[in-house]
């Protein structure tokens, strides 16, 4: 299996997106989406699993704004920032390990190149000429 760094050099990888937006739509009582990691952990895991089932080869933790500068505004302490980030990592790893699309979770080293695993091959990378043709088609206004 190729390492993560080898894959980003040669393959197109599909990632998730919009986790925080989905959480904020679902739970209007949240002051920030990162609080869902502790308040609604099953929902966060379910969102990860839905992205995986839809074809995401990479899932990110629900930590877009999980830093002390943003969370202090909402009254969170440095300890709660650690708890929110730790919970987010656990939820993403649990989703990775329980997804039939990613295969079974195995013990991994903590290097950036080996933190993700994939069970299905990625689509072939389009040639530069086909990418530019699609870009031009996309940029043209409809007739």
GUNUDO-492608 format. One line per field, with one value per residue (C-alpha): x, y, z; residue number from 1. Coordinates in pm, 1 decimal. Example, Ala and Ser with C-alpha at 12.3 -4.5 7.8 and 13.67 -1.06 7.14 Angstrom:
c1 c(1230.0,1367.0)
c2 c(-450.0,-106.0)
c3 c(780.0,714.0)
num c(1,2)
// end
This chain:
c1 c(0.0,127.4,195.8,-12.6,271.1,309.9,-65.2,-90.4,189.1,18.3,-352.7,-659.0,-793.8,-1149.2,-1197.8,-1491.2,-1624.1,-1882.3,-1893.9,-1926.9,-2199.9,-2399.5,-2365.4,-2470.1,-2777.3,-2872.9,-2812.5,-2906.4,-2814.8,-2442.7,-2239.7,-1970.6,-1959.6,-1658.8,-1868.8,-2058.7,-1751.8,-1854.9,-2226.8,-2328.7,-2046.2,-2265.3,-2381.4,-2020.7,-1930.6,-2238.7,-2139.1,-1789.0,-1940.7,-2173.5,-1879.3,-1687.3,-1986.8,-2018.9,-1661.7,-1437.9,-1092.2,-986.8,-1183.1,-1083.6,-1144.2,-1420.3,-1166.4,-1185.7,-1218.2,-1099.3,-832.8,-811.8,-857.9,-1195.0,-1318.0,-1228.7,-1490.0,-1745.9,-1621.5,-1412.9,-1096.5,-766.4,-864.3,-1192.3,-1001.1,-787.0,-1096.4,-1274.2,-968.0,-905.4,-1270.2,-1258.0,-955.6,-1118.9,-1443.4,-1266.1,-1050.7,-1354.6,-1537.9,-1232.7,-1213.1,-1583.7,-1635.9,-1662.5,-1525.3,-1193.7,-1135.8,-1033.5,-836.1,-490.5,-228.6,-45.4,256.1,195.0,381.2,181.4,257.3,82.7,-219.1,-471.8,-551.6,-766.1,-930.3,-1020.3,-802.8,-829.1,-948.0,-677.5,-547.6,-665.2,-402.9,-311.6,-478.9,-810.8,-802.0,-749.9,-1031.5,-1270.9,-1157.2,-1227.2,-1570.1,-1649.9,-1544.0,-1747.5,-2083.9,-2384.7,-2507.8)
c2 c(0.0,346.1,589.8,904.4,1117.6,887.7,900.7,1278.8,1292.7,1057.3,1020.6,1237.9,1194.1,1276.9,1433.6,1521.0,1868.9,2073.9,1874.9,2186.8,2328.5,2005.8,2007.2,2370.5,2303.4,2002.4,2157.1,2520.8,2513.5,2482.5,2801.5,2633.0,2304.3,2173.5,2138.4,1857.1,1636.2,1611.0,1696.7,1485.1,1236.5,982.6,1247.8,1349.3,984.1,936.2,1236.3,1091.0,756.0,923.2,1099.6,770.2,588.5,867.9,807.1,1023.7,877.6,1128.4,1240.5,1532.5,1579.0,1817.9,2074.2,2362.5,2620.2,2409.2,2646.0,2851.7,3183.4,3090.1,2879.9,3136.9,3362.1,3090.4,3055.7,2741.5,2683.4,2545.4,2208.5,2197.3,2282.5,1972.5,1763.4,1881.7,1809.0,1468.8,1371.9,1481.8,1261.1,963.2,1007.3,1029.6,726.1,531.4,613.7,504.3,178.2,93.7,179.1,-113.5,124.0,185.9,-167.7,-262.8,-20.1,-133.6,13.4,289.2,501.6,869.8,998.7,1208.4,965.0,672.9,813.8,716.8,388.7,311.2,-7.6,92.4,225.4,588.6,694.9,759.7,1114.1,1296.9,1421.7,1789.5,1839.2,1689.2,1898.7,2219.2,2130.1,2078.1,2403.5,2593.2,2430.5,2518.3,2882.4,2942.2,3103.8,2898.8,2979.6)
c3 c(0.0,-89.6,190.2,220.8,83.5,-219.4,-284.0,-284.9,-540.7,-787.7,-706.7,-672.2,-320.2,-221.6,120.1,337.8,394.2,572.5,895.8,1107.5,885.3,910.1,1288.2,1320.6,1103.5,1314.3,1657.1,1691.3,2062.1,1980.9,1999.9,1788.3,1596.0,1788.4,2104.5,1929.5,1982.0,2348.7,2336.2,2032.2,1965.1,1784.3,1539.0,1465.2,1404.3,1184.2,971.6,926.4,826.4,575.3,412.4,396.8,246.7,-11.8,-127.3,90.8,113.4,378.4,678.8,894.1,1262.2,1364.9,1486.5,1239.0,1518.1,1810.4,1933.8,2249.4,2069.5,1922.3,2212.4,2479.4,2318.6,2399.4,2757.1,2714.4,2916.5,2792.5,2941.5,2749.4,2429.2,2491.1,2562.0,2245.3,2029.8,2190.1,2144.2,1777.8,1709.1,1881.4,1685.4,1348.6,1428.1,1547.8,1224.1,1025.2,1219.7,1200.5,834.4,592.9,327.9,504.3,626.4,975.7,1184.8,1268.6,1494.3,1310.1,1378.4,1447.2,1141.4,896.2,617.7,784.8,968.4,699.1,529.9,229.3,113.7,-239.8,-519.5,-610.5,-956.0,-1214.4,-1224.7,-1538.8,-1779.6,-1781.3,-2121.0,-2008.1,-1687.4,-1883.6,-2128.5,-1836.4,-1677.9,-1997.5,-2030.0,-1670.2,-1714.8,-2030.4,-1975.0,-2085.8,-2436.5)
num c(1,2,3,4,5,6,7,8,9,10,11,12,13,14,15,16,17,18,19,20,21,22,23,24,25,26,27,28,29,30,31,32,33,34,35,36,37,38,39,40,41,42,43,44,45,46,47,48,49,50,51,52,53,54,55,56,57,58,59,60,61,62,63,64,65,66,67,68,69,70,71,72,73,74,75,76,77,78,79,80,81,82,83,84,85,86,87,88,89,90,91,92,93,94,95,96,97,98,99,100,101,102,103,104,105,106,107,108,109,110,111,112,113,114,115,116,117,118,119,120,121,122,123,124,125,126,127,128,129,130,131,132,133,134,135,136,137,138,139,140,141,142,143)
// end
